[in-house]
Amino acid sequence: MPNIIIQQLPKDPEVTRDLVRRVTDAVVDATKAPADKVHVWVQDYPADHYAVGGVLVADK
């Protein structure tokens, strides 16, 4: 069973639903695994818990 972990800044739930659907479809296409065997975890990290280049995204 494919397991996918997505780490992102918080998104609107509809955006996350669409992302999960598209990722699942891509994994099914690539691996021929049945969609009900594809597990997707979405981990949201607030902007004050994520940094790029040593600067919190919240501070940009």
MMTF fields as JSON, N, C-alpha, C and O atoms, coordinates in Angstrom:
{
  "mmtfVersion": "1.0.0",
  "mmtfProducer": "UNKNOWN",
  "numBonds": 239,
  "numAtoms": 240,
  "numGroups": 60,
  "numChains": 1,
  "numModels": 1,
  "chainsPerModel": [1],
  "groupsPerChain": [60],
  "chainIdList": ["A"],
  "bondAtomList": [4, 2, 8, 6, 12, 10, 16, 14, 20, 18, 24, 22, 28, 26, 32, 30, 36, 34, 40, 38, 44, 42, 48, 46, 52, 50, 56, 54, 60, 58, 64, 62, 68, 66, 72, 70, 76, 74, 80, 78, 84, 82, 88, 86, 92, 90, 96, 94, 100, 98, 104, 102, 108, 106, 112, 110, 116, 114, 120, 118, 124, 122, 128, 126, 132, 130, 136, 134, 140, 138, 144, 142, 148, 146, 152, 150, 156, 154, 160, 158, 164, 162, 168, 166, 172, 170, 176, 174, 180, 178, 184, 182, 188, 186, 192, 190, 196, 194, 200, 198, 204, 202, 208, 206, 212, 210, 216, 214, 220, 218, 224, 222, 228, 226, 232, 230, 236, 234],
  "bondOrderList": [1, 1, 1, 1, 1, 1, 1, 1, 1, 1, 1, 1, 1, 1, 1, 1, 1, 1, 1, 1, 1, 1, 1, 1, 1, 1, 1, 1, 1, 1, 1, 1, 1, 1, 1, 1, 1, 1, 1, 1, 1, 1, 1, 1, 1, 1, 1, 1, 1, 1, 1, 1, 1, 1, 1, 1, 1, 1, 1],
  "groupList": [{"groupName": "MET", "atomNameList": ["N", "CA", "C", "O"], "elementList": ["N", "C", "C", "O"], "formalChargeList": [0, 0, 0, 0], "bondAtomList": [1, 0, 2, 1, 3, 2], "bondOrderList": [1, 1, 2], "singleLetterCode": "M", "chemCompType": "L-PEPTIDE LINKING"}, {"groupName": "PRO", "atomNameList": ["N", "CA", "C", "O"], "elementList": ["N", "C", "C", "O"], "formalChargeList": [0, 0, 0, 0], "bondAtomList": [1, 0, 2, 1, 3, 2], "bondOrderList": [1, 1, 2], "singleLetterCode": "P", "chemCompType": "L-PEPTIDE LINKING"}, {"groupName": "ASN", "atomNameList": ["N", "CA", "C", "O"], "elementList": ["N", "C", "C", "O"], "formalChargeList": [0, 0, 0, 0], "bondAtomList": [1, 0, 2, 1, 3, 2], "bondOrderList": [1, 1, 2], "singleLetterCode": "N", "chemCompType": "L-PEPTIDE LINKING"}, {"groupName": "ILE", "atomNameList": ["N", "CA", "C", "O"], "elementList": ["N", "C", "C", "O"], "formalChargeList": [0, 0, 0, 0], "bondAtomList": [1, 0, 2, 1, 3, 2], "bondOrderList": [1, 1, 2], "singleLetterCode": "I", "chemCompType": "L-PEPTIDE LINKING"}, {"groupName": "GLN", "atomNameList": ["N", "CA", "C", "O"], "elementList": ["N", "C", "C", "O"], "formalChargeList": [0, 0, 0, 0], "bondAtomList": [1, 0, 2, 1, 3, 2], "bondOrderList": [1, 1, 2], "singleLetterCode": "Q", "chemCompType": "L-PEPTIDE LINKING"}, {"groupName": "LEU", "atomNameList": ["N", "CA", "C", "O"], "elementList": ["N", "C", "C", "O"], "formalChargeList": [0, 0, 0, 0], "bondAtomList": [1, 0, 2, 1, 3, 2], "bondOrderList": [1, 1, 2], "singleLetterCode": "L", "chemCompType": "L-PEPTIDE LINKING"}, {"groupName": "LYS", "atomNameList": ["N", "CA", "C", "O"], "elementList": ["N", "C", "C", "O"], "formalChargeList": [0, 0, 0, 0], "bondAtomList": [1, 0, 2, 1, 3, 2], "bondOrderList": [1, 1, 2], "singleLetterCode": "K", "chemCompType": "L-PEPTIDE LINKING"}, {"groupName": "ASP", "atomNameList": ["N", "CA", "C", "O"], "elementList": ["N", "C", "C", "O"], "formalChargeList": [0, 0, 0, 0], "bondAtomList": [1, 0, 2, 1, 3, 2], "bondOrderList": [1, 1, 2], "singleLetterCode": "D", "chemCompType": "L-PEPTIDE LINKING"}, {"groupName": "GLU", "atomNameList": ["N", "CA", "C", "O"], "elementList": ["N", "C", "C", "O"], "formalChargeList": [0, 0, 0, 0], "bondAtomList": [1, 0, 2, 1, 3, 2], "bondOrderList": [1, 1, 2], "singleLetterCode": "E", "chemCompType": "L-PEPTIDE LINKING"}, {"groupName": "VAL", "atomNameList": ["N", "CA", "C", "O"], "elementList": ["N", "C", "C", "O"], "formalChargeList": [0, 0, 0, 0], "bondAtomList": [1, 0, 2, 1, 3, 2], "bondOrderList": [1, 1, 2], "singleLetterCode": "V", "chemCompType": "L-PEPTIDE LINKING"}, {"groupName": "THR", "atomNameList": ["N", "CA", "C", "O"], "elementList": ["N", "C", "C", "O"], "formalChargeList": [0, 0, 0, 0], "bondAtomList": [1, 0, 2, 1, 3, 2], "bondOrderList": [1, 1, 2], "singleLetterCode": "T", "chemCompType": "L-PEPTIDE LINKING"}, {"groupName": "ARG", "atomNameList": ["N", "CA", "C", "O"], "elementList": ["N", "C", "C", "O"], "formalChargeList": [0, 0, 0, 0], "bondAtomList": [1, 0, 2, 1, 3, 2], "bondOrderList": [1, 1, 2], "singleLetterCode": "R", "chemCompType": "L-PEPTIDE LINKING"}, {"groupName": "ALA", "atomNameList": ["N", "CA", "C", "O"], "elementList": ["N", "C", "C", "O"], "formalChargeList": [0, 0, 0, 0], "bondAtomList": [1, 0, 2, 1, 3, 2], "bondOrderList": [1, 1, 2], "singleLetterCode": "A", "chemCompType": "L-PEPTIDE LINKING"}, {"groupName": "HIS", "atomNameList": ["N", "CA", "C", "O"], "elementList": ["N", "C", "C", "O"], "formalChargeList": [0, 0, 0, 0], "bondAtomList": [1, 0, 2, 1, 3, 2], "bondOrderList": [1, 1, 2], "singleLetterCode": "H", "chemCompType": "L-PEPTIDE LINKING"}, {"groupName": "TRP", "atomNameList": ["N", "CA", "C", "O"], "elementList": ["N", "C", "C", "O"], "formalChargeList": [0, 0, 0, 0], "bondAtomList": [1, 0, 2, 1, 3, 2], "bondOrderList": [1, 1, 2], "singleLetterCode": "W", "chemCompType": "L-PEPTIDE LINKING"}, {"groupName": "TYR", "atomNameList": ["N", "CA", "C", "O"], "elementList": ["N", "C", "C", "O"], "formalChargeList": [0, 0, 0, 0], "bondAtomList": [1, 0, 2, 1, 3, 2], "bondOrderList": [1, 1, 2], "singleLetterCode": "Y", "chemCompType": "L-PEPTIDE LINKING"}, {"groupName": "GLY", "atomNameList": ["N", "CA", "C", "O"], "elementList": ["N", "C", "C", "O"], "formalChargeList": [0, 0, 0, 0], "bondAtomList": [1, 0, 2, 1, 3, 2], "bondOrderList": [1, 1, 2], "singleLetterCode": "G", "chemCompType": "PEPTIDE LINKING"}],
  "groupTypeList": [0, 1, 2, 3, 3, 3, 4, 4, 5, 1, 6, 7, 1, 8, 9, 10, 11, 7, 5, 9, 11, 11, 9, 10, 7, 12, 9, 9, 7, 12, 10, 6, 12, 1, 12, 7, 6, 9, 13, 9, 14, 9, 4, 7, 15, 1, 12, 7, 13, 15, 12, 9, 16, 16, 9, 5, 9, 12, 7, 6],
  "groupIdList": [1, 2, 3, 4, 5, 6, 7, 8, 9, 10, 11, 12, 13, 14, 15, 16, 17, 18, 19, 20, 21, 22, 23, 24, 25, 26, 27, 28, 29, 30, 31, 32, 33, 34, 35, 36, 37, 38, 39, 40, 41, 42, 43, 44, 45, 46, 47, 48, 49, 50, 51, 52, 53, 54, 55, 56, 57, 58, 59, 60],
  "secStructList": [7, 7, 3, 3, 3, 3, 3, 3, 1, 7, 7, 7, 2, 2, 2, 2, 2, 2, 2, 2, 2, 2, 2, 2, 2, 2, 2, 2, 2, 2, 2, 7, 7, 7, 4, 4, 4, 7, 3, 3, 3, 3, 3, 3, 7, 7, 4, 4, 4, 7, 3, 3, 6, 6, 3, 3, 4, 4, 4, 7],
  "xCoordList": [0.843, 0.0, 0.889, 1.743, 0.716, 1.491, 1.055, -0.136, 2.03, 1.791, 2.45, 3.642, 1.685, 2.17, 2.003, 0.943, 3.043, 2.977, 3.202, 4.208, 2.258, 2.343, 2.507, 1.689, 3.549, 3.771, 3.585, 4.2, 2.734, 2.402, 2.013, 1.723, 2.017, 1.39, -0.113, -0.595, -0.862, -2.311, -2.967, -2.648, -3.881, -4.62, -6.114, -6.533, -6.906, -8.347, -8.674, -8.036, -9.641, -9.958, -10.269, -9.932, -10.902, -11.198, -9.914, -9.83, -8.922, -7.632, -6.957, -6.41, -6.997, -6.4, -7.138, -6.499, -8.459, -9.229, -8.816, -8.618, -8.687, -8.291, -6.874, -6.619, -5.969, -4.593, -4.559, -3.889, -5.276, -5.304, -5.874, -5.352, -6.928, -7.518, -6.53, -6.375, -5.856, -4.904, -3.692, -3.22, -3.197, -2.055, -2.466, -1.728, -3.63, -4.12, -4.233, -3.789, -4.818, -4.943, -3.572, -3.405, -2.592, -1.251, -0.589, 0.069, -0.762, -0.166, -0.843, -0.169, -2.153, -2.871, -2.37, -2.129, -2.214, -1.731, -0.318, -0.026, 0.548, 1.957, 2.178, 3.03, 1.416, 1.682, 0.652, 0.867, -0.471, -1.6, -2.201, -2.931, -1.897, -2.52, -3.966, -4.263, -4.865, -6.239, -6.295, -5.569, -7.149, -7.232, -7.498, -7.013, -8.259, -8.565, -7.383, -7.484, -6.272, -5.048, -4.014, -2.957, -4.31, -3.404, -3.741, -4.856, -2.774, -2.969, -2.229, -1.063, -2.912, -2.321, -2.496, -3.61, -1.383, -1.402, -1.035, -0.084, -1.787, -1.494, -1.132, -1.927, 0.075, 0.547, 0.649, 1.447, -0.163, -0.127, 0.81, 0.752, 1.66, 2.576, 2.292, 2.361, 1.977, 1.726, 2.988, 4.102, 2.801, 3.908, 4.961, 6.104, 4.594, 5.591, 6.302, 7.049, 6.054, 6.74, 7.474, 7.82, 7.712, 8.339, 9.24, 8.839, 10.456, 11.42, 12.05, 12.183, 12.429, 13.174, 14.363, 14.201, 15.549, 16.747, 16.985, 17.56, 16.555, 16.78, 15.786, 15.97, 14.737, 13.735, 12.361, 11.962, 11.647, 10.296, 9.435, 9.51, 8.633, 7.731, 6.806, 6.437, 6.437, 5.576, 6.227, 5.534, 7.564, 8.284, 8.598, 9.181, 8.228, 8.524, 7.447, 7.519],
  "yCoordList": [-1.171, 0.0, 1.235, 1.368, 2.129, 3.367, 4.306, 4.48, 4.901, 5.891, 7.197, 7.228, 8.254, 9.562, 10.537, 10.585, 11.314, 12.355, 13.698, 13.907, 14.6, 15.951, 16.91, 16.919, 17.705, 18.725, 20.078, 20.365, 20.903, 22.171, 23.222, 22.915, 24.466, 25.532, 25.293, 24.725, 25.708, 25.474, 26.019, 27.107, 25.232, 25.594, 25.49, 24.856, 26.122, 25.973, 24.477, 23.795, 23.962, 22.533, 22.058, 20.93, 22.9, 22.502, 22.314, 21.411, 23.155, 23.028, 21.721, 21.01, 21.409, 20.17, 18.96, 17.977, 19.004, 17.899, 17.661, 16.52, 18.733, 18.623, 18.047, 17.187, 18.516, 18.015, 16.524, 15.769, 16.093, 14.677, 13.835, 12.763, 14.314, 13.591, 13.45, 12.369, 14.561, 14.53, 13.648, 12.915, 13.724, 12.875, 11.41, 10.572, 11.104, 9.724, 9.238, 8.134, 10.044, 9.671, 9.425, 8.474, 10.272, 10.113, 8.826, 8.129, 8.514, 7.291, 6.062, 5.091, 6.1, 4.994, 4.8, 3.67, 5.879, 5.808, 5.238, 4.408, 5.669, 5.252, 3.839, 3.115, 3.44, 2.148, 1.084, -0.095, 1.496, 0.592, 0.036, -0.955, 0.669, 0.285, 0.766, 1.813, 0.022, 0.521, 1.758, 1.854, 2.689, 3.959, 3.75, 4.522, 2.723, 2.52, 1.973, 1.792, 1.712, 1.277, 2.395, 2.207, 3.558, 4.702, 5.533, 6.036, 5.669, 6.441, 7.768, 7.799, 8.854, 10.188, 10.878, 10.999, 11.326, 12.115, 13.543, 13.775, 14.491, 15.902, 16.513, 16.497, 17.045, 17.699, 19.191, 19.626, 19.967, 21.42, 22.018, 21.675, 22.903, 23.614, 25.098, 25.651, 25.762, 27.197, 27.95, 27.454, 29.132, 29.933, 30.259, 30.553, 30.21, 30.482, 29.207, 29.229, 28.101, 26.838, 26.317, 25.137, 27.182, 26.784, 27.924, 29.088, 27.573, 28.605, 28.252, 27.081, 29.275, 29.148, 30.083, 31.274, 29.556, 30.388, 31.0, 32.084, 30.329, 30.825, 31.879, 32.484, 32.103, 33.113, 32.442, 31.767, 32.633, 32.087, 32.652, 33.839, 31.806, 32.254, 33.351, 34.264, 33.26, 34.289, 35.662, 36.679, 35.7, 36.973, 37.535, 38.613, 36.833, 37.318, 38.263, 38.773],
  "zCoordList": [0.0, 0.0, 0.0, 0.876, -0.944, -0.961, 0.161, 0.416, 0.82, 1.863, 1.442, 1.137, 1.425, 0.998, 2.156, 2.78, 2.445, 3.468, 2.793, 2.115, 2.987, 2.432, 3.607, 4.527, 3.573, 4.595, 3.926, 2.899, 4.517, 3.875, 4.905, 6.061, 4.45, 5.226, 5.161, 4.182, 6.168, 6.16, 4.89, 4.411, 4.376, 3.164, 3.452, 4.421, 2.595, 2.647, 2.496, 1.694, 3.242, 3.141, 1.721, 1.362, 0.914, -0.471, -1.275, -2.108, -1.033, -1.72, -1.312, -2.155, -0.022, 0.458, -0.092, -0.466, -0.152, -0.739, -2.19, -2.606, -2.947, -4.347, -4.463, -5.305, -3.629, -3.633, -3.343, -4.048, -2.314, -1.945, -3.087, -3.391, -3.708, -4.837, -5.984, -6.554, -6.321, -7.435, -7.139, -8.009, -5.913, -5.535, -5.586, -6.104, -5.054, -5.1, -6.54, -6.856, -7.411, -8.824, -9.454, -10.218, -9.143, -9.71, -9.218, -9.991, -7.937, -7.385, -7.996, -8.34, -8.131, -8.77, -10.194, -10.619, -10.925, -12.308, -12.376, -13.237, -11.489, -11.534, -11.013, -11.527, -9.997, -9.342, -9.644, -9.362, -10.218, -10.484, -9.197, -9.229, -8.063, -6.793, -6.798, -7.372, -6.17, -6.067, -5.176, -4.187, -5.527, -4.798, -3.311, -2.485, -2.963, -1.549, -0.751, 0.462, -1.421, -0.741, -0.641, -0.038, -1.229, -1.181, 0.055, 0.192, 0.944, 2.175, 2.035, 1.644, 2.357, 2.267, 3.618, 4.129, 4.185, 5.417, 5.048, 4.303, 5.569, 5.344, 6.697, 7.637, 6.771, 7.988, 7.709, 6.879, 8.408, 8.248, 9.292, 10.473, 8.837, 9.723, 9.62, 8.522, 10.714, 10.653, 10.233, 10.396, 9.701, 9.171, 10.219, 9.872, 11.497, 12.535, 13.013, 13.991, 12.305, 12.592, 11.355, 11.291, 10.381, 9.126, 8.668, 8.664, 8.284, 7.877, 6.54, 6.184, 5.818, 4.565, 4.661, 4.929, 4.447, 4.503, 5.868, 5.966, 6.922, 8.266, 8.731, 9.787, 7.952, 8.311, 8.352, 7.402, 9.455, 9.529, 8.407, 8.092, 7.821, 6.754, 7.285, 6.547, 8.549, 9.157, 9.161, 9.193, 9.129, 9.166, 7.778, 7.665, 6.756, 5.392, 4.922, 3.804]
}
